[in-house]
Amino acid sequence: MVKDFIQGRSPCGVIKQRKKIARCTVSSWVNQYGERCFTPEQVSVALRFRTHNRWGGVLLLDGKYLNRNLVLLLAVDCFTLDIVSWSVEYRETASGYTKLVDSVEACGYVIDALVSDGHVAISSLTRETRSQHHYKYTRTYPRPGVVPAQPTRRPRLDGVPHQLCLVHAERELKTLVARLPKRDQERLLSLSHQVLYAKSLKQALKRRRKSTTLSVSMPPSQHSCSLWISDHWEALTTHHLIRVNGRRIPPTSNVVENIISYLNARLKTVKRLRSLKSAANITNLIIMNYRFKPLENSKNKLKRNKTPLELVTGKKITSDWTDFINKSTA
């Protein structure tokens, strides 16, 4: 019944008519089965990922909002397309992503590079937050009723290369020039597109100098694109400089976006996620189903018709995701 709910994309109402079972009963079974799922750390221990794994080292981080109050945080390996770890939180925060990274490393994953959409909470993992400047002639600390400034901490993934998704970067640039005339928008976005999608770092630097030269003759209101690119230049060009195990870092986070679209298809059968616990139980089942599902539409012939877990282990896995849960909780 639970397998039909997760794999068949059948909502509780359809199962109620087909199996003559109350909707609350189906919901209760799904929650009970979801509680029996292994955590990401327990899965890595059961399949010996801490000592033997084929993860690529390039981690993609992103969040998928389940409703207004709950968000699913995902950590995906770029090369095996495996969801290494996940967690359900109330919002995207630096502490939530820090806990996710701790879980990833507890699974035996070595983070050599990071790719994300540039969310502030994710950027704080590799980049120091801007310190608050104290103005001259203001009252020195401690102030009555004001908490003293905390010393700045080193980022959780300090020194790890971080690539900003170029698709999300282009969307950010569109919001910066949204109030300009249409002709100016097209000109600035065209220059920015040429800089972002350059084939090499040398070409990107050449196009950036050209864009900066042209922006000098423009009004100050049209300098936002060049200033934003300069501020995020290191994160935008990481894929030109860094290689992980001889492989190039992807310039976009399309891999995790495709996985989120798969999760969306499964979550359409769920009408309401009323609590954090129920959301965690259902997402546990959906993600376990994904990890045991063959990648039928993969463009890479070496990955086609293999499950993400088979790509990680390098061995054929004959058991189903429901069999794995039953064996692990026996």
C-alpha positions, 0 to 999 in steps of 0.5 A: 500500500505504501509502495503504491502511494510512493511509486504509483503517484496515487493520492490517498483518495484514489487508494481509498476507492481502489482498496476500500481503505480509509484515508487516515489509515493510509496516512498512518501507514505511510508515517509509520513506514517513514519512521522506520527508514534509516537516516543517511548516516545509517544507510552509509554504515549499512552499505559501507560507504565510509570505506568504499564509495565512488562519490565524485567530491563535487557537492550540490546544495539546494532547498525545496520548499514543501509549503510555507513553513517547511523546506527540504534541504538536499545534498547531491553528489554531482557525478553519481546523482545520489542524494547523500543526505537530506533534512527537513527544516522550517527555513533555509538557514546557515545552521540548517545547512551546517547541520546538513554538511555535518551529516554529509561528512558523517556519511564518509563524503569528502567535499572537494568543491561546492555548487549552489544557487548562491543562497545567503545561507549556503554562501556563508559556508565558504565565505565570511559574512560582512562584519558590522562597521562601528561609526566614529564617535558612537558609544563604545561597547558594552552598551546598556541593553545591547549585546556585544558583537560576537567575534567572527567565526571561520566559515564551515567549509573554509577553503572549499571552492564554491561555484555559483550557478550561472542560471541563478546568477543571470536571474539575479542580474535580471532583477537588478536591471528590472527598473531600467528601460527595456533597451538598456536591459537588453544591452546590459544582460547581453554583455553579462551573458557573454561574460558568464558563459565564456568558454575560458577564463581568458575569454571571460576576463576579456569580455569583463574588461569590455563590459567595464569599459562600456559601463563607464560611459553609462549613467551610475544607475546602469553600473549594477550588473558590472558591480555585482559580477565583480563582487561575485567574480571568484564564485562565477569563474571557479569552474574554469580553474578547479578540477576534481579528480580530473573532472570539471566542476559544472557551472550550473546546478541543473543536476539538483534541479532535475532531482527536485522536479522528480521529487515534485512529481511525487509530492503532488500526491501529498495534499498537506504536510501538517508537521515537521515529523510527517514531512520528514517521514514522507520525504524519507520514503520518496528519497529512498525510492529515488536512490533505488530507482534506475536512471532510465533517461540519463544521457550518460551511457555509463549511468543509464539503467543504473540506480544512484546507489549502484553508481556509488557502490559499483555493484549491482543491487538486487533488493528493492527500497522496501526490502532494504527498509524491511531488512534494516528494521528487522 
